[in-house]
Amino acid sequence: MNYVDYALICKVLGDSTRIQIVDMLKNGKKCACRLLEAFEITQPTLSYHMKMLVDCGLVFSEKYGKWHYYTLNQEVLHELIAFLTKEAKK
């Protein structure tokens, strides 16, 4: 990953709904229907948020029949954490 990738992830995480979704996904795979129940938003709005999370690489999407399931991309998450916690270049 590079600075552009990190910036995109940070931009996507700059929305409280998407932060809440990431928090919910920390506990494992979730169906879009379960995510939607936690918010007072429409299905198209949830789809928009999920597309942003998937497009930046932070979340995986799988489709089973008509249902979409989402999981955190642990590799990207750990790389972001490592970037944010390593000592700054001098």
C-alpha positions as CSV (number, residue, x, y, z in Angstrom):
1,M,0.0,0.0,0.0
2,N,1.1,3.6,-0.5
3,Y,0.1,7.0,0.7
4,V,-2.7,7.3,-1.8
5,D,-4.2,4.0,-0.5
6,Y,-3.9,5.1,3.1
7,A,-5.5,8.4,2.3
8,L,-8.4,6.8,0.5
9,I,-9.1,4.5,3.5
10,C,-8.9,7.4,5.9
11,K,-11.3,9.4,3.7
12,V,-13.8,6.4,3.6
13,L,-13.5,6.1,7.4
14,G,-14.3,9.8,7.8
15,D,-18.0,8.9,8.0
16,S,-19.6,7.8,11.3
17,T,-21.9,5.3,9.6
18,R,-19.0,3.6,7.9
19,I,-17.0,3.6,11.2
20,Q,-20.0,1.8,12.9
21,I,-20.1,-0.7,10.1
22,V,-16.4,-1.5,10.5
23,D,-17.0,-1.9,14.2
24,M,-19.9,-4.3,13.6
25,L,-17.7,-6.3,11.2
26,K,-15.0,-6.8,13.8
27,N,-17.1,-9.6,15.2
28,G,-17.2,-11.5,11.9
29,K,-19.2,-11.8,8.7
30,K,-22.5,-10.0,8.5
31,C,-25.3,-10.1,6.1
32,A,-26.4,-6.7,4.6
33,C,-29.8,-7.3,6.1
34,R,-28.3,-7.4,9.6
35,L,-26.2,-4.3,9.0
36,L,-29.3,-2.5,7.7
37,E,-31.3,-3.3,10.9
38,A,-28.7,-1.4,13.0
39,F,-29.3,1.9,11.2
40,E,-32.1,4.2,10.2
41,I,-31.1,4.3,6.6
42,T,-32.4,2.9,3.3
43,Q,-31.0,-0.1,1.5
44,P,-29.6,2.1,-1.3
45,T,-27.8,4.2,1.3
46,L,-26.3,1.1,2.9
47,S,-25.2,-0.1,-0.5
48,Y,-23.4,3.2,-1.1
49,H,-21.5,2.9,2.2
50,M,-20.6,-0.7,1.5
51,K,-19.4,0.1,-2.0
52,M,-17.1,2.7,-0.6
53,L,-15.7,0.3,2.0
54,V,-15.3,-2.5,-0.6
55,D,-13.7,-0.2,-3.2
56,C,-11.0,1.0,-0.8
57,G,-10.2,-2.6,0.1
58,L,-11.1,-2.5,3.7
59,V,-14.1,-4.9,3.3
60,F,-14.8,-8.0,1.3
61,S,-18.2,-8.7,-0.3
62,E,-19.6,-12.1,-1.0
63,K,-23.0,-12.9,-2.6
64,Y,-25.0,-16.0,-1.7
65,G,-28.2,-16.1,-3.7
66,K,-29.8,-12.7,-3.2
67,W,-27.9,-11.8,0.0
68,H,-24.6,-9.9,0.3
69,Y,-22.3,-10.8,3.2
70,Y,-19.4,-8.5,4.3
71,T,-16.2,-9.2,6.2
72,L,-13.3,-7.0,7.1
73,N,-10.1,-7.5,5.0
74,Q,-7.8,-8.3,7.9
75,E,-4.7,-7.9,5.7
76,V,-5.5,-4.3,4.7
77,L,-6.7,-3.5,8.3
78,H,-3.4,-4.8,9.8
79,E,-1.3,-2.9,7.2
80,L,-3.2,0.3,8.0
81,I,-2.7,-0.2,11.7
82,A,1.0,-0.9,11.2
83,F,1.3,2.3,9.1
84,L,-0.5,4.4,11.7
85,T,1.5,3.0,14.6
86,K,5.1,2.9,13.2
87,E,7.5,5.6,14.0
88,A,7.5,8.5,11.6
89,K,10.3,8.9,9.1
90,K,12.9,11.6,10.0
